[in-house]
Amino acid sequence: MIRLNDLDKNLPFSVPEGYFDNFATQMQQQIAGSSPRRISLYRELRPYLLVAAVFAGVLFTALPMYRQYQQRLSAQYNTELISYVMDEVNEDMLIDYYLDEE
C-alpha cells in the first residue's frame, strides 16, 4: 500500500525563468499570425444534408403507405356502397327501372 507521507514532496516539473512574463504577448502574436482554418462546404452543409435525408426517407416511406391506405379505404367504401344499394333496391324496383327506360 502506498502512503502519501512516504511520497516525495518535490514537484517533478519546472517552468523556465521568465516564461510567463511575455506569455500573453507571444500568444497574441501566434494568434494574429495564424490564418483562420477553412471549413469545407461539405462540412458546413452536412447537418442540413442529414436533415434533408431524414425528411426524404420519411417521405419515401410514408407516401406509399398512405397511398395503400387510401386504396384500401376506397375499396372498403365501394364495397359498403354496393352493399347499401343492394339492400335498398329490390328486384321489383330494378325491373320497373329497366322497363321505364325502354
C-alpha positions in Angstrom: 0.0 0.0 0.0 1.3 3.5 -0.9 1.2 6.1 1.8 1.0 9.8 0.9 3.5 10.6 3.6 6.1 8.4 2.0 6.0 10.1 -1.4 8.5 12.8 -2.4 7.0 16.3 -1.9 9.1 18.0 -4.6 7.4 18.9 -7.9 8.7 16.9 -10.8 8.0 19.7 -13.3 9.7 23.0 -13.6 8.9 26.2 -15.6 11.7 28.1 -17.3 12.6 31.5 -15.8 10.5 34.4 -17.2 8.2 32.0 -19.2 5.0 33.8 -18.1 6.4 37.3 -18.4 5.8 37.5 -22.1 3.3 34.7 -22.4 0.3 36.9 -23.3 2.1 38.9 -26.0 3.6 35.8 -27.5 0.2 34.1 -27.6 -1.4 37.2 -29.3 1.4 37.2 -31.9 0.8 33.5 -32.6 -3.0 34.0 -32.9 -2.6 37.0 -35.2 0.0 35.3 -37.4 -2.0 32.1 -37.9 -4.5 32.0 -40.7 -8.1 31.1 -39.9 -9.0 27.5 -40.7 -11.2 27.0 -43.7 -14.2 24.8 -43.3 -15.1 22.8 -46.4 -18.5 23.4 -47.9 -19.4 19.8 -47.2 -18.7 20.1 -43.5 -20.7 23.3 -43.4 -23.7 21.8 -45.2 -23.6 18.4 -43.6 -26.2 19.0 -40.9 -28.6 20.3 -43.4 -28.0 17.4 -45.7 -28.6 15.0 -42.9 -31.9 16.6 -42.0 -32.9 16.6 -45.7 -32.0 12.9 -45.9 -34.2 12.1 -42.9 -37.1 14.0 -44.4 -36.7 12.3 -47.8 -36.5 8.9 -46.1 -39.7 9.6 -44.1 -41.4 10.9 -47.2 -40.4 8.0 -49.4 -41.5 5.6 -46.7 -44.8 7.2 -45.7 -46.1 8.1 -49.2 -46.5 4.5 -50.4 -48.1 3.6 -47.1 -50.5 6.5 -47.4 -51.4 5.5 -50.9 -52.0 1.9 -49.9 -54.2 3.1 -47.0 -56.2 5.4 -49.4 -56.7 2.5 -51.8 -57.9 0.2 -49.0 -60.3 2.9 -47.8 -61.6 3.4 -51.3 -62.2 -0.3 -51.8 -64.0 -0.5 -48.4 -66.2 2.5 -49.3 -67.1 0.9 -52.7 -68.0 -2.4 -51.0 -70.1 -0.6 -48.5 -71.8 1.5 -51.2 -72.6 -1.6 -53.2 -73.9 -3.4 -50.1 -76.1 -0.4 -49.2 -77.5 -0.1 -52.8 -78.3 -3.8 -52.9 -80.0 -3.7 -49.6 -82.2 -0.6 -50.5 -83.1 -1.7 -54.0 -85.2 -4.8 -54.5 -85.9 -6.8 -57.7 -89.2 -5.1 -58.5 -87.6 -1.7 -58.4 -84.9 -2.8 -60.9 -87.5 -4.3 -63.2 -89.6 -1.2 -63.2 -86.5 0.9 -63.8 -85.4 -1.1 -66.8 -89.0 -1.2 -68.3 -89.3 2.6 -67.9 -86.0 3.1 -69.8 -87.3 1.2 -72.9 
